[in-house]
Amino acid sequence: MDCKRSNLSILKEISPECSLEGQILKLRLQDFGHLMRREDSLEKTLMLGTMEGTRRRGQRRTRWLDSVLEATSMSLTKLREAVEDRSAWRALVQGVKQSRRVGHD
């Protein structure tokens, strides 16, 4: 017997807490918070720095930081301030994750 199931029926059965996109976003935000709290690190410098020189032709490349800024709808300055208060940062990360629930994507 050929028993094919739709993705939607499987999602209803397992009822995940959030979508894969939400989980990835949560991990990105947690990583961002960790890097921003470090004093001096190469990773932080690379993430926040800009490249010198001329830009290649074509469409602008999406950076890792762009997805963090887009997900939170906050400026980099506001995010840097939010990272310093760990409990507020955790609440922000959880809120962004919950906004990406499976049924709401």
N, C-alpha and C positions, 0 to 999 in steps of 0.2 A: 504494500500500500504506500502510495506517495503522499506523504504528509507535509505539505508546505505550510509555513506560517508566516504571517506578515510581521514586520518589525513592530508595528503598533500593538499587535496582540501580545508579543513578548514583553514589550515595555509595560503594558497593563498588568501582566502577570507578576513581573518582578518589582514593579513600582519603585524605581530608583529615586533617591532623595533629590538629585539634580541631574542635569544633562552632562554629557561628557564635556561640552563647551564650558559649563559652569565649573566643573572640577578642574579643568585646565586653567581657567581664569583664577580660581582660588589659589592654585599653586603658584601662578605667576605673581599674584599680589603678595603672597607670603614671602616669596623670594625677593621681590622688590623691597618689602619692609626690612628683611634681613640685611640686604645690601646697603640700604640707606642708613641703617643704624651703625654700620661699621665706620670707623674713623678714616683710615686710609687703606683703600684696596684697589687693585687694578681693575677688578670687575666693576666697581662703582664708577671709576674714572671712565672706563670704556662705555658704560651704559649712559652716562650723562654727557660725555664729551662729544664734540663734533669733529668731523674729519676736515682737514685743511685740503685745499686744492680745488680743482674744478669738478663739477658734477657730471656724471655720464649722461648722455642724452637718453630721452625716453621717460617713462612714467617713474615717479618718485617711489623709491623702495620703502616698504613698510618696515618700521623698526619694532623691536620687541617692546620698547618703551611706549610706542604709539598705541599698542593694544591695551596697555595698562591705563594710559590717560583716557582713552575712549571708553573703557569699561567703567571707570569711576566718574567720568564727567567732571573731573577736577583738574586744576592747573598743577603743574609740577611743584610750584611753591606750596600750594595747599596740601599736596600729598606729602611733601617733606615734613610739614608741620604735623600732619596726622600720624605719621610713622612714629614720632617721638612718644606719643601716648599709646602704650601697647594695648590697653583694654579698648580704647576707641578704635585702634587699627584693626583689632580682631573683630569688633562689631561691624566695621566697614567691610572687611573681607567677607564676613558671613552674609551681610546684606546683599553684596554683589552676587555672591554664589546663589542665594535664594532667589534673586531676580532672574536667574537663568534656569528655573525649574523646567522639567521635561515638557510639561504641557504648555509652557509660555514662550518657548523659543520661536 
